[in-house]
Amino acid sequence: MLANYFKIAWRNLLRQKMYSLIKIGGFALGISSCMLIALYIRQELSFDLHYKDQDRIYRVLRTSTFKGERSQNVYFPAPFAQALQDDFIEFEKVGRYNYTPFFGAGENEIRRINEPESTHEEGFVYMDQALLDIIQPDFISGSPSQALASPNTIVLTKSKAQKFFPHEDPLGKVFILNNDDKRLYTVTGVIDDVPLTSHLQYNFIMTMSGKEFYEGEQSNWSNSNYPTYVKLQPGIDAHSTAKKLSSVIEKYFMPAAVESGETAAIEWTKSLSFELQPVDEIYLNLADIQDGMSHGDVRYIWLFGAIALFILVIACINFINLSTARSANRAKEVGLRKVVGSMKRNLVGQFLTESILLSLISFGAGLLLTMAASRYFNFLFGKALLFEFQSWWVIPVLAGCAVLVGVIAGLYPAFYLSSFKPAEVLKGNKSLGAKYSGLRSTLVVFQFTVSVVLVVGTLIITKQMDYLLNKNLGFDKEQVLLLHGTQTLNDKVVTFKEELLRVPGVRSATISGYLPGFTRNQNQFSIEGEPRVIEQTVGAQRWEVDHDYVKTLGLQLLEGRDFSTAISSDSQAFIVNRSMARALNLKNPVGTVITNGFLKFPIIGVVEDFHSESLKKRIEPLCMQIGRSRSTIAVKINTSDMATLIPAISKVWKQFSTHQPIRYTFLDESYARMYDDVVRMGNIFRSFALLAVAIACLGLFALSAYMTEQRNKEVSIRLILGASVKSIFSLLTLNFIKLVVVAIVLAIPLSVYLMQEWLNEFAYRIEIGWHVFAVAGMMSVVIALATISYQSLRAAFMNPVDSLKEQ
C-alpha cells in the first residue's frame, strides 16, 4: 500500500508540473534559508567550547562606578595576575593577554633574519606562559610548558609556520619585527590554527617574559592594559571566589591611588569590585563590557532564528494554499475512492505521503541551494561557516526533518481533502471548502505582514547607512591617504614626512596613529587649583599628534591657536575639543591649565567637535598633545591623478625603507569600515526581504488560482451578460488587495517597534518618517497586483462557453 501511495504521489507531481515546481521551489527556498541560519546559530553558540577544562576557565572582570555610571572592563595592571596567583590558593593558573597595538600587538612587519624584505602580518598578541598553560592549544612542535618561558620567544600557528618555513622545521628560527634588529624573536613552538569559534584570535604569540613596555611598567598599579584569565582548582566555586578578590583592592590598588594624591582616584578605587566570567560566555555576553574584541550578539541569534522560522512557515503556508487551491481537481478522485471503499485514513495516508515526498524532494533541492549559496551567505554574515555534510548524523537528521516538515505542512490539506463527501463531489459541487477561505486569507495576511516588516527594515537600515556615511563629521576625510607601518622608520619618520611634502600633489601630512576610527584611550583630567574630587574630574581621550594634525584633517579651530614648531612649550600644551571645554565648564578655556595626575597642560586652542568614533557613540571629550605616535602618516592630497601620485610616494618610501613594502589605505574607506556591521545588517534584511516577498507571492498566486477556479462559473456568466475585462479584473483582485492592505496596517506598528529598538543603538540617527511605510506599502501592493494579474487576466479573457461546458 505504501508503495502505491508513492507511485500515485509521483504521478500527481508529474501531472501538475507547474504547481509541483512552485511547491518544491517555495519549500526549497525556505528549507535552504533555515539550513544556513541553523549553521550560523550553531557556530555562534559553539564559541569557546573547545578548551580543555573549559568549565574551570574564567576571565576576570572589573566593575566600577564613577560619577554614578557603572562600567565594566577587562583591563588590569601588569602585576595583578601575579598578585592573584600568590594570594589565592583557589587559582591553579593565572595568565595575562595583551593585544594593544601601541605595545606592538595587532599588526607588524615581520621577516626571517636572512630575508631582505618584510611582510605585513596581522594577529600578533602577547601572552604569559601561564595563559598558554590555561588555554592549552594543540602543539605540533615545541614544548608546551616552556614555549613562552624565555624572553624574546614567539609561537606560530600552523598556517604561518608553513608560510614562512615551507618544508622546514621552524623551531629555533629567528624573526625580525618592524626592522628592529636589536630585539630578535626565536620560534619556540608551532600550534594548530586557532578555531574560528574562539574569542581569542591570533597567528603569532609573543612572550611577555622579560617584557617591559616602559620603565617600571611591570610593577605599576596605576595603568591597566592586561586582560587576565584564571583557571580554578577543581571543585572551586567561581562566585564565592570572586567575592574574595576584594582584598586585592585594599592591598594593591588603594596604595597606588593614595600615592597619586587624587581624591577622584581614591573614590574610584573604593567603588571597584570583581567578577569571574566563564570563558564560554565571553563571545555572546550582552553586557556592555569594554574589551576591544569582536563579539556576537544573542539578540541577532533570536532575530535570525525567528526570520528562518517565519520563512519556513511561509513556505508551509504556500504548500497548504496550493494544495487547497487545487482541491477541485482532486475532488472527483476523492469521491470515487470513497465510493469504491477507501477509508478516510487511507486518503489521509495518501495525501500525507504526497506531502512527505514533496518535502523530501524539497530538502534535496534545499541542500543543493545551501551549498550553492554558502559563499554568498558567508559574505552576508561575515562568517566562514563550516558545512559538516560528511558527518554521519547529517543525512538522518535532514531526512527526519524532511518527514516532520512534510507531515506538519500536509496535515491540513490531507484532512481537508479527505473530508469531501462523495455525493456532493460527484454531483459537480466544486465550491467545497469555501468555509475555510478565512483561514487561507489569514495565512496570506501573515505572509505579507512578515514581508512588509522586512521591507520596512531594509529601507530604514539603508537610510541610516546613508546618514552615517554622509553626515558632516567635523573633519575632512576625503583625499586623505594613510601610510601604515611608519613606526618602522624610527627616527627617520620626520625626515620622511618632509620628503613627502615635496611630492607634487601632496598638500600636507601629519604623523599620528590617533585618527578617526582608530586608536582609543582614556584619562582623567581636572582643572589646576580646584579640589580633585570625583565630581570635578573629566574622563577624556588623550591623543598624541604632531604640529600639522589640525591642518591635515581640516579641523575647525574655534578659539586660541594651533601648535607651533617655533614655541617649544607647545610640547606640554593641549588643544581640546568643544566637548572637553564644556565638560570642564570652561567659558574661556584658552590659558586654563588642566592636570592629569602630576602632569600639567595649558590649553592653547579649542577645536570644533568631530566624530572620531562610530555615530553609535556621543562625541567624547578629547585632548591633543604633541607626541610620538608614529604608526601612521596621514597625507592630504589635492590631486585625482593617483596613477602618478602613488608611484611618487612609493619611490620616496623605498628611499627610507628597503626592507618593507609600502602599505596604504584611504581615510574615508577606513572610517566606513566602522559601519561594516550596519552594511551587513542591511544586506541581510534586503536578502531576507526579497526571499520572503518571493515566497509570499507564491502563496498569493496559490490563493488567486484557488479563487479563480472557484469562481469560473460566476465569471463566465458575467462575461456572457456583458461584463468588461476591467470589471472582471477588479472583481478578482480587489479582495487580494484588501488582504495586502490589512498586512501593511498590521506591519506598521511592529516595524516601528523593531526599528526603533535598532536605531536606539545610535547616538546620531534618522527619524522614522511616514514615507518609509508609504514606499513599503506601494511596493507590496504593486508586487501583489503583479502576482495575481496572471490568474485574473486569464479568467477575464477566457472563453465563457468552454468554462460553462466544464461546469
N, C-alpha and C positions, 0 to 999 in steps of 0.2 A: 504493500500500500504506500509506504514512504517513497519507494522508487517511482511509483505512479504519480505521487504528488509533485516530485521534482520534474518529471517528464512534462506534466501539464503546465507547471510553472514556467519551464523553459520555453514551451510553445507559445504561451501568452506573452512572454517577453519579446520573442521574435515577431509575433503578430502585431504588437503595438510598439514599433521601433522608436517612434518619436517620444512617446510618453515614457518608455523604458529608459531612454537616454537621459531624459530630464530627471527622472527619479534617481538614476545611478549618478548622474553628474552632480546634482544637488547634494546627495548623500556623500559622495566622494569629497567634495569641497569641504563640507562640514567635518568629516572624519579627518581629513588631512590637517585642517586647522587645529582640531583637538590633539592630534598626534604631536604636531610641532609645539604647541603650547604646553602639552604634558611633558615633553622633553625639556623645555625651558624651565618649567616649575620644578621638575625632578632635579635638574642641575642646581638651581638656586637653593633648594632645600638640602643639598648634599655637601654644602661647603663645610670644610674643616672637620670632616668625619674620618679623615684618613690617618690622623696621628695615632701612634701607639700610645696607650694610656690616655687617650683623648679626654676621658671623664675626670682626669686629675690635673688638666692644664687650664690655667686661667690667665687673663690679662688684668693687671691692676688698674683701677680707675680712681681718679682723684676728683672729688666733688668739692666745690667752693661756692660760697655765697658772698658776692661783692656788690655793694650798693643795692641790696635787695634782689639781685639777679643771680639765679642758680646756674652754674655751668659745670660741665664735666669734660675732662680731657685725660689723655693717657701719658702725658709727658712728665718725667721725673728727673731730679738732679742725678748727676753721674754716680755719686756714692750711695744712692738709695738702694740699689739692688744688693750691694754687699751688706748694707745695714740689715736688710730683711733676712739675708742668709745667716748672718751672725746672731741676730736677736730672736729668731723664731725657729724652734725645732719642728714646727708644722710643715716647713717647706723642705722638700727634698732637693730642689734646684731653683735658683732664681737667675734669670738671664735678661740682658738688655739688647735692644734693637735700635738702630738709627738709620733713617733714610732721608736726613736733612741735606738738601743739595749743597748748601754753603759749607758743609763739612766734608764734601767730596762724595756723597752718595748720589743716587739718581742716575745721572749720565756722565760718562767720562770718555776721554780719548785714550785708547789703550793700544799697545803694540808689544810684540815679543822683543826681547832685548837685541836680537840680531836682525830685526826688520827695520827698513828705513822709514816707513810711513805708518802713522797711527790710524786706527779705525774707531769710529764713533759707536759706542755701545751704551745701552740702557740697562737698568736693572741692577745697579750696584747698591749694596747695603752693607752696613757694619753690624757685626753680631758678636756677642760673647761666646766663648766655648760652652758656657753653661746653657745658653739658649739653644745651641746646636744639640746639646745633650737632651734638652727638653723636647724639641720637635722631632728629633731622630730621623733625619732624611735618609733614604737608602743610599749608602755609599757604594760606588762602583770600584773606586780605588782610594787608597789613603786610610789613615787611622781616624775613625770617628771620634775617639776620645782625645786626640791631640791635634786635630786639623787646624784649630784656631788658637791653640795654646801659646804659640810664639808670636812675637811681633812681626809685622810685615808679611803675613801669610794670607793666602787667598784660596777659596774653594770655588770651583766652577761647576756649572750644570753640565750634563752630558752633551747637550747640543752645542754649547760654547766650547767645550773641550774638543769636539770633533771639528769645529770651525777653525780653531787656532792651531790645533795639533793633529791634523789628519794622519792616521796611520802611525802615530807616535804615542809614547807614554808621557802624559803631561806632568807627572809628579816630578818636582824639582826644577821645572822650567821657570823662567823669570819673566815678569811683565814690567813695563814702564807705563805709568799712568800720567797723563797730562804733561808729557815731556819732562817730568821731574825725575832725572836720573840719580838724584841723591836718596830717593826712597824707592827701592825696588821691591816688588811683591813676588814671593815664591809660591808656586802652586803646591798645596799640600793635600788636596783631595778633589775627587770628582764624584758628584752625586747625580741621581736621576733628575730629570727635569721636574720642576715644581708642578704639581697637578693644577689644572685650571680652576679647580674647586678649592683653592686655598686663598685666604685673605692676605697671606704673606706671599708676595710675588717677587722673585729675584732671579738673576742669572749669575751674579758674581757676589760671593760673600767675603767681605774683608774683615780681618780680625780687629777687635778693639784692644787686644793685648798690647800694652805699652803705648797706646794712642792717647795723645792729649791735644785737643783742638786749639787750646790757648793755655797760657801759663796758669796753673792752678785749677784748671777746669775739672779734673777728675776728683777734686776734693771740695768743690764749690757746691753749697746747698742752696744758692740763690737762683741759679739758672737751671731751667728744666728743658731737656732735649731728648730724653730717652724713654720710649715705651718699654715697659717692664713686664715680663711674663714669669709666672711661677708654676711649679709642679708640686702639688701637695703630697705629703706622705700618705700611704694607703690608709683609708678609713677616716681621714680628717675631714671635718665639716667646713665647707668654704665660708658659709655665712658667719659662723662664730669666730673663725679665724680673722675675717675682715674686721670685725669689731675690735680685736686685739691690736690692730695696726695703729690705732690712735696714739699708742705710746711713742711711736716714731715722731709724732708732731712735737711733743714737748722735748724729746731728747735731741732731735736734729734740726727740725725746721724752725722752731722758735728761736734758738740761739742765733741763727743766721738772720732772722727778721729783726731781732733786738739789735744786732750788730749794725744793721743798715740805718738805724736811728729813725725809721719812718713809722709813724703811728699806723698808717694805712697798711703797711706790710704786716705789722703785728696783728691788726684786726683781721686781715685776710687769712693769716695763718691760723688764727683761732677758729675760723669757720671751716677748716678742712676736715674732710672725712674720706674714708677709703672703701672701695668695694672690689670684689673679685668677680670678674665677668667670665663665664665659661667660654672657652675658645670657639665652640660651635654656635655661639650666639653673637659673635662679633660681626659677621658679614651682614646679617639681616636685622640687626638691632635698630629699632626705630628711634631710640633716644638720641638727642642732639649731642653726640659725643664728638669732641674735636680730636681727630686722629689723623687727618690728612690722607686717608685711604679711600679707595673706591668701594662703595657699598651697594648691595642690593636693597630693595625696598619691598617689604612684605605686603604693602598695600597694592603694589603692582602685580604681585602674585595673585592676590584675590581678584584684582580687576581683570587681568588677562584670563584667569581661570573662569570668571563669570562670562567674559566675552566668548570663550571657547564653548562653554555650556550653552549660551544663547544661540550661537551659530549652529550647534548640533541640534538644538531644539527646533530652530527654524527649518533645518533640513528635514527633521522628522515631521514637522507640520506640513511641509511640501508633500512628503510621501502620503500623509493622510488625505490631504486635499486632492492630490492627483488620483488616489485610489477611489475616493468617493465621487470625484468628477466623472470617472469612467464607469460608475456603478450601473448606468443604464445598459452599457454594453455587456455587463456580466449578469444582468437581472434574469434573462431567459435561461442562461446556463444554470443559475441557482435554482430557478423554478423547475427545470427539467430534472436536475439532480435530486431534488426533493421528491418529485413525482415518482421517480424510479427507486426511491428508498433511501437516499442519502440522509444521514442524521446531521443535526446541527454541528456536533463535534467533528464530523468528517469534513464539513465545509470550513469550519474554523481551522482545522489542521491544514487543509489545502491552502487557504489564504495566508496563514502564518508561514507555511513552507515557502510560498512565493516571496513573502516579506524577508525571510531569512536568506533566501537565495539572492535577492537583490542586495541585502546588506553584505553578504559575503563578497559579491562582485564589487560592491562599492568600497569595501575595506581594501580589496586588492588594488582597485584604482586609486584609492586614497593613499595607500602605501607608496605607489609609484609617484603620485603627486608630491608626497612628503619628501621623497628622495630628490625629485626634480627641483623642488622649491627650497631645499635646505640651504643652498648658498645665499639666496635672497633673504631667507629668514634670519640667517646668521648676521647678514649685513643690517637687517632691520633692527634686530635686538642688540647688535654689538657683541655677539657671543660666538663661541665656537662650540656648538652643541655636538655631543657625542651620540652617534647612532649605533646602538648595540643590537642591530638586527641579527647578528650571528649568534647571540646568546640563546641558550636552549629554551628560555621561558618566553621569548618574544612571540613566536608563532602561536603557542597555546593561548597566551593572553589575548592576542589580537583576534584569534578565532572565537574565544569566549565572549569578547566584547562585541564582535560582529553578530553572534547569535543573540546576545542580550539586547542590543540596539534593534535588531530585526524584530524581535518579539515585542519590544515596547512600541515601536513605530507601527507594527502590524496589528496590534490588539484591536484598536478601534475599527479599522476597516474590516477586519475579519468578522467581528461580531455584528457590525453594521450590515455587511453584505450577506451574511448567513441568516439574517433575520427577515429577509424578504419572504413574503407569503406567496406560494406557488400560484394560487388562483388569481391574485391581483397582477402578478408579473405576467402570466400567460395571457391575460386579457389585454396586455399592452400598456399598463399603467407605469409610466416611466418617471413619475414625479415622486417616487418613493424617497423617503429620507428628507423631504423638504423641511420637516420639523427640526432638522439638525443644522439648518442654514445659519442660525445664530451662532453655533459653535464654530463653524467654518469662518464666519465673519470675524469672530473674536480672535481666532488664530491669525488671520491676516493683519488685524489691527496690532496684535502683539509683534508680528514680524516687522511691520513698518515703524512701530514705536522704537524698537531697538535700532533699526536702520537710521531713523531721523536723529536719535541721540548721538550715534556715531558720526553722522554727517555734521551736526552742530559742533561736536567736539573737534572735528577736523578743522572746521572753519575758524573756531576760536583759537586753537593752537597755532594755526597759520598766521592769524592776525597778531597774536602775542609775539611770535617769532619775528615778524616784520618790524614790530615795535622795538624789540630788543636790539635788532641789528641796525635800525635807522635812527634811534634816539640820539639826540645830541649828548655825547658822553663827557664833554668838557675838556677833551684833549683831541688832538689831530692824529687819527690812526691811519690815515691814507698816505700812501707812498712813504712808509717808514720801513726800511729794510733792517732786519735783526740778524746780526752776525753772532753765532753761538760758539761757545768753547774758547772765548778770547782770554780766559784766565790762564791758558797755557802760554800766552805771550809774556807772562810775568811782568817785569819792569819795562819791557818794550811796548806795552799796550798803549801808553800815552803817545809815543812816537808814531806808532801805527795809526792812531786816530788822526794825528797831524798830517800824515801822508794821505789818508783817505780824503781829507778836506781839499786836497789839491786835485782830486779826480773830477773832471768835468761832469756836471750833473748832480754832485753832492752839495747840498745846501748847508747842512750842519750834522754833527754827530755827538753822541753822549755815551759815556762808559758807565753802565749800571745794569745790574741784574734785577733791580727793582723796577718792574714795568707792569702796566695794567695787564692783569690776567696771570701774573707770575708770583714771585716770592712774597710771603707774608710773615709778619712777626707781631709781637705785642709788648708794649712797655707802659709803665705807669709814670705820669707826669703831674707836677703841681707847680704853683707859682711861687717863686722865691720869696721868702719872708713871711708867707702865710703858714698857719699851723698845718702840718702834714696829716690831716685827719682823712679818714676814708671817704667822706662826703665830698672833699675838695680835690681829690685826685682824679685824673682822667686817663683812661686807657686809650692808647693811640699806636698807630703804626709808626715805625722809625725806619726810614729808608736812607740808604747810602747812595748818593748821586754825584755827578760832577758839575762843573760850572755851566755846562751847556744843556742841562737836562730840561729846564723850563722852556728854553727856546726851541729845542728839537721837538718836543712833544706838543708845542703850541699851547701851553698852559696860560691862563689869563691871570696876570698879576694885578691884584686889587689894591694892595697897599704896599708901601715900602719899596724894596729893590730886589734885584736878582743877585745871585752870588757873583763875586768879582775876583778875578785872579790877582788884582792889584791890592786887595785887602787881605792880609794874612789871617786876621782874626775871624774871617768867614769860615775857616775850617772848624770853628767851635760855635757856629751860629745855626739857626734853624730858619727855614721857610716853612710855614704851616698852611694848611688849607682852612677854608672858612669854617668848616665843622669843628676844627680844633680850637679856633678862636672863640666860637660860640660855646663850646663845651667848658672852656675856662672862664666864660663870662667876661671876656675882654672887649671893651669898647674901643680901645686904642692899643691893639696888640703889638705894633712895632715898637721895639725898645724894651718890652717886657722880658724878664728873664725867667725861664722855666727850668725846673730841675728834674733829673732822673737819677735817683739815688744821690750820690755825692757829685754828680756831674751837673754843670750849669750851662744853659744855652740861651743867649739873647735871640729874640725873634727879629729878623731883619726884613721879612716880607710875608705877605699873605696872598695865596692864590685861590681862585675860584674852585669850588668843589668839582671833582671829576670822578668818574666811575672807574675805580681801579679793580673792582671785582664784578662778579655777576650781578645783574639787576635784581636778583633774588634777595640781595642784602642792601641795607641802607648804607650810604656813604659814611665811612668811619673817620674820626679824627686822624690826621696824618702830619708827621713832621719829617722834613727832608734836610739832610745834612751832607756836607762833603765827606765822602768816604771811599773805601777801597773795594767796592763791589764790581768785580771785573769779568764776570762770567759772560756778559753780553754787551755788544755795542749796537746802539740804535742809530741808524743812518737815515736822515731826512733827505730825500732826493727830489729833484724838480724836473725830472725828465720822464718821458714814457718810452724812451729808447733803451729798454732793458737789454736788448741784444748787444749793445755796445757797453752799457754800464757794468753789467755783471762781470764780463771778462776783465774790464779795467780794475774793478775792485779785487777780483781773484788774483790778478797779477801783483797787486800790492801785498795781498795776503801771502803769496808764495815767497815774497822777499823776507817776510818775518817768520814764517812757519814752514819749514821744509819738511817736517815730519807729519803734518796734519792737513788733510783736505779741507777746503772751506765749506762751512755749513751755514745756510741762511734760510730764513723764513720772512714773512711779512707780518707786521703787527696786526693788521686787520684780520688776517687769517687766524693768527694765534688767539686773538680776542674772541673771534667767532667760535672757536673750539670749546669755549666755556659753555656754549649752549648746545653742545652735541646731544645732551640728553633731551632737550626740548625738540630739536630736529628729529631725533629718533622717535619721540612720542608722537610727533605729528605724522611721521611716515607710518607708524604702527596704526594709528587711528585711521589714516587715509586708506591703508590696505584693508583693514577690517571693515571699514565702512563700505568700500567697493564690494567686498565679499558678501557682507550682509545684505546690501541692496540687490546684488545679483541673485542671491538665493531667495530673497523676499519676492523678487519679480517672478521667479519660477512659481512661487506659491500663488501669486496674483494671477498668473497665467493659468494655473490649475483651476482656480475658482472661476475665472471668466469662462474657461472651457466648460465647466460644470453648469454654470448658469445659462450659458448659451444653449447647451444641449437640452436643458430642462425647458427652455422657452422657445424651442424651434417651432412648435405648432402655433404659439401665440404670434411669433414674428411673421410666420408665413401668412396667417390670416390678416395681420396688419398690412403686409405688403400688398395682398390682393385687394384690400379695401382702399389702397392708395397712399399708404404711409410713405414718407420720403426717407431716403437713406440717412439724412441728418437726424430725423426723429428716432429712427431705429438705433442709430449710433448713440444718441443721448439716452435712450431707454436702457441700453445695455451697459453704459459706462457710468451713469450718474451714481448708482449705489456704490460702485467701487471707489469713486472719488470721495464720497461721503466717508467711507472707511479710512481712506488716507488722511482726510481732514481730522477725523477723530484721533488717529495715530499722532498727527502733528500736535494737536492740543494736549494729548497725554505726555508727549515727549518734551514739551517746552519746560514745565517745572522741573522734571527730572534732569534735563540738560543744564538748566540754570544751577541747580544744586551741585551737580558733579563738577561743572567747570568753575564755579565759584570756589569750591574746595581746592581745585588745582591752581587757580590763579592766586589764591591766598599765599602760596609759597613765594610769590614775588613781591618785593617791596615796591617795585615800579611795574605797573601793569595797565592793561587796557580795561575799559569798562564794557560789559556785555550790552550791546545795543539791539534794538528790535529788528534791525535789518538782517542780522545773522539768522534769525528764525524765519524771516521773510524769504531769504535766499534758500535756506534749507527746505522750507515748505514748498516753494516753487519748484525746486529741483525734484522733490518727492512726487508732486502732482504730475510734472512733465514725464518723469520716468514711469509712473503708474499708467498714464494715458498711453505712452508708447507701448507699454506691455500689453494692455488689454485691447488696443486698437485692432490687432490682427484678428482676434476672435469676433469682435463687434462688427468690423467691416465685412468679414467673411459671412456673417449671418445676414447683414444688411444687403449684400449683393447676391445672396443665394437665390436659386430658382424655387419659389414657394410651392410649385406643383410637385417637384421632386421631394420636397420635405414632407408635404402632406401625404404623398403616397407611402412614405416610410412610416408615417404615424398609423 
